[in-house]
Amino acid sequence: MKIGLLICGAMSKASVAAHGDYTDLYKELLGGQGFEFESWNVFEGDLPDTAEAADGWLVSGSKHGAYDALPWIAPLEEFIRDCVDAARPIVGICFGHQIIAQALGGTVEKYSGGWNVGRKTYDFAGLDLAMMAWHQDQVTAIPEGVHVLASNETCQYAALLYGDRALTLQPHPEFDAESVEILADVNAGNVPQDILDAVTEDLNEPIASEVIADQISDFYRLPRSA
C-alpha cells in the first residue's frame, strides 16, 4: 500500500539534524506496517496530479496556519476534498488535522487559552493516551457529522473521524521528548517563557505513539468504496 506524504512546511535545521524531516518522522512512525511512501512538498507548490496517485494520504504538520493567505492552501483544500470524494483515506496531523477540518467546512482559529506544548493526555473514549503537542491554532468548530475521537481540557477536538474517509489528530504522534525540547529551544522568544519552563515537567513519561501508529495503519486498511 502506497502512502502519499503531503509535506506542508519545513522543519528547523536542529530538528532535521536530530531526527530527519517530516518524511523521515512519518516513515519511522509507520515503519514495519508494510507501507511504501512518496512525498510531495506542498508548501513549495508541489501537489500530486490526482488523489489516485497513492492508496492513502497523510497531511503533515506545519509552522503555517490553515487560515494563512498562502498560494498553496486553497489547492491543498481542493485536493483533500478530491481524496474524500475518491475514497482515498487521508490522515492529518496537527496542521493536517486543521486544514482537513477547514477544507470540509470546519473552523480553525488561534486558541483563546494560548499555547499547548509538551506531553499532553487525551481522553479517547475513556482511555487516556499521552502524546506530544505543539500548537496555538486548533479546530474550534467541526464539520457536520464528524465524530470526536479524543479531547482534553484545552483541546476540545483533539482527534476527529470523518467516517471511513479521514482520521485527524491535533497532537504529534511522530514527536518524542527530544523533538519537543528542540522546538522549545527554537521557539524561545515566540512562546511565553512560563509555558516553555513547564514543558520538561513530564516530558520523559511514556507516550502512546505506537498505539496511534497502529490505529492510523488500521484506518488506512479499512475496506471502502467510492
Secondary structure, DSSP 4 states (H G I P E B T S, - for coil): -EEEEEE-SPPPHHHHHHH--HHHHHHHHTTTSS-EEEEEEGGGT---SSGGGSSEEEE---SS-TTS--TTHHHHHHHHHHHHHTT--EEEETHHHHHHHHHTT-EEEE-TT--EEEEEEEEETTEEEEEEEEESEEEEE--TTPEEEEEETTEEEEEEEETTTEEEESSBTT--HHHHHHHHHHTBTTB-HHHHHHGGGSTTS---HHHHHHHHHHHHTS----
